Amino acid sequence: MFFDSRLVSLAFAGSIGMTLVILGCALPKYNVWWPFFVVLFYILSPVPTLIARRYNENSGNSSPSVYEVAIFITMGFVVSSFALPIVLSRALVIQWGACFLTLAANVVVYATLLGFFLTFDSDDADYSMW
């Protein structure tokens, strides 16, 4: 039951993050959908960590170099998702309000992803398929 409440709270936080991205794109004042490309970074950012975890489980190798490469690639995605709205607003493609909404969404979504990995990485988690 404890993990179900965590899962619900993570889903709620993720939906708040996506709402902030959509508000940054769809409000009549902004009305530009370029900031929505950060969703691609949201999707791609956990993939290297999941692949590294699966590789270490299947190979029996516990070398930290695989995790370090995965963290490096993940940080590249995270930095890119924060840099994209800033570059777009500096180039006057989007307004600064849309940039700030997208940056706030980045903080919420990445905190949600971090919470997901911290919650379901423990040994007593019922959701061991992750």
N, C-alpha and C positions, 0 to 999 in steps of 0.2 A: 504494500500500500504506500510505503514511503517513496518508492521510486515512481509510482504513478503521479504523485503530486509534483515531483521534480520534472517529470516529462511534460505535465500540463503547464507548469511555469515556464519551461524552456520554449514550448510552443507559443505561449502568450508573448514572451519576449521577442521571439522571432517574427511574430506577426506585427508587433509594434515597430520593429526595424524595417520591415517591408512597407508598412504604412508610411513611415517617414520618407522612404525612397520615392514612393508613389506620389506623396504630397510635394516633394521637391520637383517632380516632373509635371504633375497634372494640374497644379493650382493655376487658375487663370492668369495670375500675375506672372508666372514663369512660363508655362505652356511649351516647354522644350523637353524632349525625352532622352537627351544625351546622357544625363546622369544615371539612367537606368542600366547602363552598361556595367555598373559596379556589381550587379547581380551575377554576372559571369564570374567575377572574382569571388563572390560568396560561394558559388558552386565549386570552383576549382580549388579554393584554399584548403579544405580538409583532405583532398584527394592524396597528396604526397604522404601525409601522416598515416592515412589508412593503408596505403600501399606498403609503406615501410613497416608498419605493424604486422601486416599479413606476411610480408617477406621474412621477417624475423621469426614469426611463429612457424612457418612452413620449413624454413631451412635449419632451424635450430641454432642459428648464428646469433649471438647477442652482441655483435660489434656496434658500438655507438656511431660509427661513421655513416651507416644507413640513415639513422635518425637525424644526424646532423645535416645531411644533404636534404632530407625531407623538410626539416625546419628552415633551412636556407631558402628552398623553393617556396614554402608556405609564406615566409616573411616577404618574399618578392611579390606574391599576390596581395598580401595585406598592405604593403607600402604602395603598390600600384592602385589599390582601391581608394586609398586616402589621397593619392596624388592626382588621380584623374579629375575629380571635381574641382580641385584647386587650379589645375592647368586649364580646364575649360572655362572657369570663371575669370582667370587672368587673361585669357584670349577673347573675352567678352562673348563667348558662345552661350554661356548661361549666366544668370544673375547670381549675386553673392548669397542671396537668401536661399536659393536652390542648392548652392554649394554647402551652406551651413546645415541645411536639412539632410543632405546626403552624408555629410561628415558625422552628424549625430546618428544617422542610421547605421553607419559603419561601426561606430562604437557599440551600439546596441547589438548588432548582428554578431560581431566578433566576440563580444562578451557572452552571447548565447552559445556560440560554437565552443568557446573555452569551457563554459559550464557543462556543455554536453560531454566533452572529453573528460572533464574531471569527475562528473557524476557517474558515467558508465564505464570508466576505466578501472574501477575497484573490482576486487575479486568476488564480492558478494552481490554483484548486480545481476538481476534476472535477465537483462537484455545482453547476453554474452555474444550475440551474433555481430555486434558492432566491433 
